[in-house]
Amino acid sequence: MPQIIWSGQTGCLLPLLIILNLLFGRAVFNSTYLWLGIEVGLILIFIIKLHIFMRKILQGLGQQARGSASGNRSHRPGGPHGRVIDVEGEVVEEKKKLN
C-alpha cells in the first residue's frame, strides 16, 4: 500500500484544523458550500487516518500474540535463544540450567 503524504505524523493537527474550520471557516470562506465541503473532507480524512492507525495497532497485537503462542518470548528477531542469564549477568552452564 503506497504511503500518502497526509498519512504521516500529523498528531493533533488534523483535529485542530477540523475545530478551527468549524469555528472560523464561515468567516474565511465566502461560500457556505465550500466551507461545509472542506469540513466534510477534513472529517473523512480523519476517519481514514483513524482506521489505518487502528489497523496497525491490531496487526501489532496479532504479531505479539503469535510470537508468544509459539514459545518465542524474545521480541528481538535473531536474539539469543536457549541461553539462560542469571541475575548477575553471567551465562548459566547446562548443568546448572537443569537443576
C-alpha positions in Angstrom: 0.0 0.0 0.0 1.7 3.3 -1.0 2.1 5.9 1.6 0.1 9.0 1.1 1.5 12.4 2.1 -1.3 13.3 4.5 -1.0 10.0 6.4 2.3 11.0 8.1 2.9 12.1 11.6 0.3 14.9 11.9 -0.6 14.2 15.5 -3.2 16.7 16.7 -3.0 18.9 13.6 -6.0 17.4 11.8 -8.5 17.6 14.8 -7.3 21.2 15.3 -7.9 22.0 11.7 -11.4 20.5 12.0 -12.2 22.5 15.0 -10.8 25.8 13.6 -12.6 25.3 10.4 -15.9 24.6 12.2 -15.5 27.8 14.3 -13.9 30.2 11.9 -14.4 28.7 8.4 -17.5 30.6 7.7 -15.6 33.9 8.0 -12.7 32.7 5.9 -14.6 31.1 3.0 -17.2 33.1 1.1 -19.4 30.1 0.2 -21.2 28.1 2.7 -21.0 25.0 0.5 -17.2 25.4 0.2 -16.9 25.8 4.0 -19.0 22.7 4.7 -17.3 20.7 1.9 -13.9 21.4 3.4 -15.3 20.4 6.8 -16.6 17.1 5.5 -13.4 16.5 3.6 -11.3 17.0 6.8 -13.6 14.7 8.8 -13.3 12.0 6.1 -9.5 12.3 6.1 -9.6 12.0 9.9 -11.7 8.9 9.8 -9.5 7.2 7.2 -6.4 8.0 9.3 -8.0 6.6 12.4 -8.9 3.4 10.5 -5.3 3.0 9.3 -4.0 3.7 12.8 -6.3 1.1 14.4 -5.4 -1.5 11.8 -1.6 -1.0 12.5 -2.3 -1.4 16.2 -4.3 -4.6 15.7 -1.7 -6.0 13.4 1.0 -5.4 16.1 -1.1 -7.0 18.7 -1.7 -10.0 16.5 2.0 -10.4 15.8 2.8 -10.3 19.5 0.1 -12.9 20.2 1.5 -15.2 17.5 5.1 -14.7 18.9 4.1 -15.6 22.5 1.9 -18.6 21.4 4.9 -20.2 19.5 7.0 -20.1 22.6 9.2 -17.2 21.4 9.4 -14.9 24.4 12.1 -12.8 22.9 10.7 -9.8 20.9 14.1 -9.3 19.3 14.4 -11.1 16.0 17.7 -13.0 15.8 18.3 -12.6 19.5 19.9 -15.2 21.7 17.7 -18.3 22.1 18.2 -21.0 24.6 20.7 -19.2 26.8 19.8 -18.5 30.4 21.4 -15.5 32.1 21.3 -15.2 35.9 20.7 -12.0 37.9 24.4 -11.1 37.9 24.6 -11.2 34.1 26.5 -14.4 33.7 25.7 -17.2 31.3 24.5 -20.3 33.3 26.1 -23.6 32.2 23.9 -26.5 31.0 24.5 -28.4 34.3 23.1 -25.6 36.4 20.3 -25.0 33.9 18.8 -28.4 34.6 18.9 -28.0 38.4 
